[in-house]
């Protein structure tokens, strides 16, 4: 049996939280963003990743073997780069290079921002990458395997393997705290797995009472809060230091969830922070009013399942990728604070 580092605290948190019901969805306010534009892409393939580059004010999109760059502000020009295999995930390193995780042949491809010129490639051996995370504060790059619940830490410059941890199951989103700890959503165990990333050793797990099959995960590294989305329609806010679930919300149930967090998503004088959860039928907004105070702030129905999401907080935009549905191609939705009709 696994030893749980936060077992007592997590169970105490579960008991306290279960004394009160989750905040009902009907109590939510109006969704804070409007739909600015919808774009149906020419390819029918699923969009696997979206990435915001604050330096270039651009959004990068992975679909099939292609990576595309979209300027955020006011232009329709698009740059596209086709790679040797399907791209499963995107990240950006400290130098600003875009990192694409390619499944077959398994490799990391480093692309120049804006132009998407291939800078270098690093083979990954037997690991077929399904997810990718670069922890900028800790300068650590993590890969999650497509099967067997394997997490690897890779040197971002050389591609050298620095360690691996086998967690088991099909893993969800990952989040780093910037100080050498990695959190991984594990739907097979209904828990957040914790990894000592410097030594690449398993450090325990945080149980999530009332949460079934967590996949979505994001983190506020300053307030040390973890935001978890569960398939059974629960969103949890967890104190990362104590393993304490201190807030629960009711959200639309979804087998797959994407979570994004950002500070000042609606400008400097409105929200302190925002949590956005994108599922199969809707995107839900949670407002951070303070580090210990959050409230549900509405949902926006979607016309198809959400396959990727990115929050471009400096631009005041939220980008959503919707999977192909009923013979239609994948589509890209851009939500923003400027109220105008979708095009």
C-alpha positions as CSV (number, residue, x, y, z in Angstrom):
1,X,0.0,0.0,0.0
2,X,1.2,3.5,-0.8
3,X,2.3,5.8,2.0
4,X,0.5,9.1,1.6
5,X,2.7,12.1,2.8
6,X,-0.4,14.2,3.3
7,X,-2.7,11.4,4.4
8,X,-3.9,12.8,7.8
9,X,-4.1,16.3,6.6
10,X,-5.8,15.3,3.4
11,X,-8.4,13.1,5.2
12,X,-9.0,15.9,7.7
13,X,-9.5,18.4,4.8
14,X,-11.9,15.9,3.2
15,X,-14.0,15.6,6.3
16,X,-14.2,19.3,6.9
17,X,-15.0,20.1,3.2
18,X,-17.8,17.4,3.1
19,X,-19.6,19.2,6.0
20,X,-20.7,21.8,3.4
21,X,-22.0,21.1,-0.1
22,X,-20.1,22.4,-3.2
23,X,-21.1,25.8,-4.3
24,X,-24.0,25.2,-6.8
25,X,-23.5,26.2,-10.4
26,X,-26.8,28.1,-10.4
27,X,-25.3,30.6,-8.0
28,X,-22.7,31.7,-10.5
29,X,-22.6,35.2,-12.0
30,X,-22.3,36.1,-15.7
31,X,-19.4,34.6,-17.6
32,X,-16.7,37.4,-17.8
33,X,-15.6,37.0,-21.4
34,X,-17.4,37.4,-24.7
35,X,-16.8,35.4,-27.9
36,X,-14.7,37.6,-30.1
37,X,-14.3,35.2,-33.0
38,X,-14.7,31.6,-34.1
39,X,-12.4,30.0,-36.7
40,X,-13.0,26.6,-38.2
41,X,-9.7,25.1,-39.3
42,X,-9.2,23.5,-42.6
43,X,-7.9,20.3,-41.1
44,X,-10.3,17.9,-39.4
45,X,-7.7,16.7,-36.9
46,X,-7.9,17.3,-33.2
47,X,-6.0,20.3,-31.7
48,X,-3.7,18.9,-29.1
49,X,-2.1,22.0,-27.5
50,X,-2.3,25.8,-27.2
51,X,0.6,27.9,-25.9
52,X,0.7,31.7,-25.2
53,X,4.1,33.5,-25.7
54,X,4.0,36.7,-23.7
55,X,7.2,37.9,-25.3
56,X,5.9,37.8,-28.9
57,X,2.2,38.3,-27.9
58,X,1.4,35.2,-30.0
59,X,-0.5,31.9,-29.5
60,X,0.9,28.6,-30.9
61,X,-1.3,25.8,-31.9
62,X,-0.5,22.1,-32.4
63,X,-2.7,20.0,-34.7
64,X,-1.5,16.7,-36.3
65,X,2.0,17.3,-37.5
66,X,1.7,21.1,-37.7
67,X,2.5,23.9,-35.4
68,X,1.0,27.3,-36.2
69,X,1.7,30.8,-34.8
70,X,-1.2,33.3,-34.4
71,X,-0.5,36.9,-33.5
72,X,-2.9,37.9,-30.6
73,X,-3.5,41.4,-31.7
74,X,-5.5,42.4,-34.8
75,X,-4.0,40.5,-37.7
76,X,-5.0,37.3,-39.5
77,X,-1.5,36.3,-40.7
78,X,-0.5,32.8,-39.6
79,X,2.9,31.0,-39.7
80,X,2.9,27.2,-40.0
81,X,5.6,24.6,-39.6
82,X,5.1,20.9,-40.4
83,X,7.1,18.4,-38.4
84,X,8.0,14.7,-38.8
85,X,5.3,13.3,-36.6
86,X,2.2,14.2,-34.6
87,X,2.7,16.9,-32.0
88,X,1.2,16.0,-28.6
89,X,2.2,19.0,-26.5
90,X,3.9,22.5,-26.5
91,X,5.9,24.4,-24.0
92,X,8.3,27.4,-24.0
93,X,11.7,27.5,-22.3
94,X,13.5,30.3,-20.6
95,X,15.2,31.3,-23.8
96,X,11.9,31.8,-25.5
97,X,12.1,28.8,-27.8
98,X,9.0,26.8,-28.5
99,X,9.3,23.1,-27.5
100,X,7.1,20.6,-29.4
101,X,6.8,17.1,-28.2
102,X,6.5,14.7,-31.2
103,X,5.1,11.2,-30.7
104,X,6.7,9.2,-33.6
105,X,9.6,9.4,-33.9
106,X,9.6,10.3,-30.2
107,X,11.5,13.6,-29.9
108,X,11.6,17.2,-28.7
109,X,11.8,19.8,-31.5
110,X,12.9,23.3,-30.5
111,X,11.4,26.1,-32.7
112,X,12.3,29.7,-32.9
113,X,9.5,32.0,-31.7
114,X,7.5,33.9,-34.4
115,X,9.2,32.2,-37.4
116,X,8.9,28.6,-36.1
117,X,12.3,27.7,-37.7
118,X,13.6,24.4,-36.4
119,X,16.5,25.1,-34.1
120,X,17.4,21.6,-32.8
121,X,16.0,18.2,-32.1
122,X,16.4,15.8,-29.2
123,X,15.5,12.1,-29.4
124,X,13.5,10.7,-26.5
125,X,14.2,7.0,-26.8
126,X,11.3,4.7,-25.8
127,X,9.1,7.4,-24.1
128,X,6.2,8.4,-26.3
129,X,5.3,11.9,-25.0
130,X,1.7,12.7,-24.1
131,X,2.2,15.9,-22.0
132,X,4.9,18.5,-21.6
133,X,5.6,21.0,-18.8
134,X,8.3,23.6,-18.4
135,X,8.7,25.0,-14.9
136,X,10.2,28.4,-15.7
137,X,11.0,29.3,-12.1
138,X,12.9,26.0,-11.5
139,X,14.2,25.7,-15.0
140,X,12.9,22.1,-15.2
141,X,11.3,20.3,-18.2
142,X,9.0,17.4,-17.6
143,X,7.4,14.8,-19.9
144,X,4.5,12.5,-19.2
145,X,4.4,9.2,-21.2
146,X,1.5,8.1,-23.3
147,X,1.2,4.9,-21.3
148,X,2.2,3.3,-18.0
149,X,2.0,6.6,-16.0
150,X,5.6,7.5,-16.5
151,X,7.0,11.0,-15.8
152,X,10.5,12.0,-16.9
153,X,12.6,15.1,-16.2
154,X,14.7,16.1,-19.2
155,X,17.5,18.7,-19.4
156,X,16.0,21.4,-21.7
157,X,19.3,22.2,-23.3
158,X,20.7,18.7,-24.1
159,X,17.7,16.5,-23.9
160,X,19.5,14.3,-21.4
161,X,17.3,12.2,-19.1
162,X,17.7,13.4,-15.5
163,X,15.3,10.9,-13.8
164,X,12.0,9.2,-14.1
165,X,9.1,8.2,-11.8
166,X,6.4,5.6,-12.6
167,X,3.0,6.6,-11.2
168,X,0.8,4.2,-13.1
169,X,-2.4,5.0,-14.9
170,X,-3.2,7.5,-17.7
171,X,-2.0,10.8,-16.3
172,X,-3.7,14.2,-16.5
173,X,-2.2,17.7,-16.4
174,X,1.0,18.5,-14.5
175,X,1.9,21.6,-12.4
176,X,5.2,22.8,-10.9
177,X,5.5,25.0,-7.9
178,X,8.8,26.7,-9.0
179,X,10.7,25.3,-6.0
180,X,11.3,21.7,-7.1
181,X,8.0,20.0,-6.6
182,X,5.9,18.6,-9.3
183,X,2.2,17.8,-9.0
184,X,0.4,15.3,-11.4
185,X,-3.3,14.7,-11.7
186,X,-3.9,10.9,-11.6
187,X,-7.5,9.9,-12.5
188,X,-6.7,6.3,-11.7
189,X,-6.0,7.0,-8.0
190,X,-8.4,10.0,-7.5
191,X,-5.5,11.9,-6.2
192,X,-2.7,14.4,-7.0
193,X,0.7,12.6,-7.1
194,X,3.6,14.6,-5.7
195,X,7.2,14.3,-7.0
196,X,10.4,15.6,-5.6
197,X,11.6,16.9,-8.9
198,X,15.2,17.6,-8.0
199,X,15.8,14.0,-7.1
200,X,13.0,12.6,-9.2
201,X,11.5,10.6,-6.4
202,X,7.9,9.9,-5.5
203,X,7.0,12.0,-2.4
204,X,3.4,10.9,-1.7
205,X,-0.1,11.9,-2.8
206,X,-2.8,14.3,-1.9
207,X,-6.2,12.6,-1.6
208,X,-9.2,14.4,-3.2
209,X,-12.3,13.5,-1.3
210,X,-15.4,13.8,-3.5
211,X,-13.4,14.0,-6.7
212,X,-13.7,11.2,-9.2
213,X,-11.1,10.9,-12.0
214,X,-9.2,14.3,-11.7
215,X,-7.5,15.3,-15.0
216,X,-7.4,19.1,-15.0
217,X,-4.8,20.8,-12.9
218,X,-3.2,24.3,-12.6
219,X,-1.4,26.1,-9.9
220,X,-1.0,29.6,-8.4
221,X,2.7,29.4,-7.4
222,X,2.5,32.6,-5.3
223,X,-0.5,31.7,-3.2
224,X,0.5,28.0,-3.3
225,X,-3.0,26.9,-4.5
226,X,-3.8,23.9,-6.7
227,X,-6.9,24.0,-8.9
228,X,-8.3,20.6,-9.7
229,X,-11.1,19.6,-12.1
230,X,-12.8,16.2,-11.7
231,X,-14.9,14.1,-14.1
232,X,-17.9,14.0,-11.7
233,X,-18.5,17.7,-11.9
234,X,-16.3,19.0,-9.0
235,X,-13.7,21.7,-9.0
236,X,-11.4,21.8,-5.9
237,X,-9.1,24.4,-4.6
238,X,-6.3,22.8,-2.5
239,X,-3.7,24.3,-0.2
240,X,-0.5,22.8,-1.6
241,X,1.5,23.1,1.6
242,X,-1.0,21.2,3.7
243,X,-2.8,19.1,1.2
244,X,-6.0,20.7,2.4
245,X,-9.1,21.0,0.1
246,X,-10.7,24.2,1.4
247,X,-13.1,25.0,-1.4
248,X,-15.4,23.0,-3.7
249,X,-17.5,24.1,-6.6
250,X,-20.0,22.3,-8.7
251,X,-19.2,22.4,-12.5
252,X,-20.5,20.5,-15.5
253,X,-19.3,16.9,-15.4
254,X,-16.8,16.0,-18.1
255,X,-14.6,13.0,-18.7
256,X,-11.8,15.4,-19.8
257,X,-11.0,18.8,-18.3
258,X,-8.5,21.4,-19.0
259,X,-7.6,24.0,-16.3
260,X,-5.8,27.3,-16.7
261,X,-5.0,30.0,-14.1
262,X,-3.7,33.5,-14.5
263,X,-3.4,36.8,-12.5
264,X,-5.3,39.8,-13.6
265,X,-7.1,38.1,-16.5
266,X,-9.5,41.0,-17.0
267,X,-7.1,43.9,-16.5
268,X,-5.4,45.4,-13.5
269,X,-8.4,46.9,-11.8
270,X,-10.8,43.9,-11.9
271,X,-10.0,40.3,-11.0
272,X,-7.0,39.4,-8.9
273,X,-6.9,36.0,-10.6
274,X,-9.0,33.7,-12.6
275,X,-9.4,29.9,-12.9
276,X,-10.9,28.6,-16.1
277,X,-12.0,25.0,-16.6
278,X,-12.8,23.8,-20.1
279,X,-14.8,20.5,-20.5
280,X,-17.0,18.7,-23.0
281,X,-19.9,21.1,-23.0
282,X,-18.9,24.4,-21.3
283,X,-16.1,26.5,-20.0
284,X,-16.4,27.6,-16.3
285,X,-14.9,30.7,-14.7
286,X,-13.9,31.0,-11.0
287,X,-12.9,34.4,-9.7
288,X,-10.0,34.8,-7.2
289,X,-10.9,37.7,-4.9
290,X,-8.1,36.9,-2.5
291,X,-5.7,34.0,-1.9
292,X,-8.4,32.4,0.4
293,X,-11.5,33.7,-1.3
294,X,-13.0,32.4,-4.6
295,X,-16.4,32.5,-6.2
296,X,-18.0,30.8,-9.2
297,X,-18.4,33.4,-12.0
298,X,-20.5,31.7,-14.7
299,X,-20.1,29.3,-17.5
300,X,-20.2,29.6,-21.3
301,X,-21.8,26.7,-23.3
302,X,-19.6,25.2,-26.1
303,X,-20.5,23.6,-29.4
304,X,-18.1,20.7,-29.0
305,X,-15.6,19.1,-26.5
306,X,-12.7,21.3,-25.5
307,X,-9.3,19.7,-26.5
308,X,-7.0,22.5,-25.4
309,X,-7.1,25.9,-23.7
310,X,-4.7,28.8,-23.0
311,X,-5.2,32.0,-21.0
312,X,-3.4,35.0,-22.6
313,X,-3.9,37.2,-19.5
314,X,-1.8,40.2,-20.6
315,X,-4.0,40.4,-23.8
316,X,-7.2,39.8,-21.9
317,X,-8.1,36.8,-24.0
318,X,-8.9,33.1,-23.5
319,X,-8.3,30.8,-26.4
320,X,-10.2,27.5,-26.7
321,X,-9.8,24.6,-29.1
322,X,-12.9,22.5,-29.9
323,X,-12.5,18.9,-31.1
324,X,-14.1,17.9,-34.5
325,X,-17.7,17.0,-34.1
326,X,-20.3,15.4,-36.5
327,X,-18.1,15.7,-39.6
328,X,-17.0,19.3,-38.9
329,X,-13.4,20.4,-38.6
330,X,-11.8,21.4,-35.3
331,X,-12.4,25.0,-34.4
332,X,-10.7,27.8,-32.5
333,X,-12.6,30.2,-30.2
334,X,-11.1,33.4,-29.0
335,X,-12.8,35.0,-25.9
336,X,-12.1,38.5,-24.7
337,X,-13.3,41.5,-22.8
338,X,-14.3,43.6,-25.8
339,X,-18.0,42.9,-26.4
340,X,-18.6,42.6,-30.1
341,X,-20.3,40.0,-32.2
342,X,-18.4,36.8,-33.1
343,X,-17.2,36.5,-36.6
